[in-house]
Amino acid sequence: MNEDKSLVDGAKSLVNGAKRLVDGDKILVNGAKRLVDGDKILVNGDKSLVDGDKILVNGVQRLIK
């Protein structure tokens, strides 16, 4: 009887361990998505700076003319 209980407990432990691994994978995937999103924000920020520079250059050219 005790052996059966040990087997059941062992199986539960394996299932719980597998769930933790899946949860860990989800956390890693979410972390990777956040990094990608952060990169997109940086790229968009760089584009905004470039656009701002173009506006300044165009404005200066108008003043010179």
N, C-alpha and C positions, 0 to 999 in steps of 0.2 A: 504493500500500500504506500509506504513512504517513498519507494522508488518511482512509482507512478506520479506522485506529487512532485518529486524532484524533476522528472521529465517535463511535466507541465510547466513548472516554474522556469526551467531552462528554456523551453519554447517561448514563454512570455518574454523572457529576457532578450532572446534573439529578435523577436518581433519589435520590441521597444528599441533595441539597438539599430535595427533597420530603419525604423521611423526617424530616429535621431540623425542617421546618415542622410536620409531624404531631406529632412529639415535643414541640415547643414548645406546640402547642395542648393536648396532654394535660397538660402542666405547668400551663398557665393554668387549665384546667378543674379540676384537682386543687387548685390554689391557691384558686379560687373556692369549691370545696366546703369547704375548710378555713375560709374566712371565714364561710360559712353555719353551719358547725358551731360556730365560735367565738361567733357571734351567738346560737345556740340555748343555748349554755352560759351566756352572759350573761343571757339571758331567764330561764332556769331558776334562775340565781343570784338574780335580782331577785324571782322568785316565792317562793323560799325565804326571802328577807328579809321579804317581805310576810307570809308565813305565820308567821314568827317574831314579827313585830310583833303579829299577831292573837292569838297565844298569850300574849304579854306582856299585852296589853290585857285578854283574858279572865281571866288570872290576877289582874290588879289589880282587876278588877270583882268577882271572887270574894272577895278580901281585904276589899274595901269592904263587901260584903254581910255 
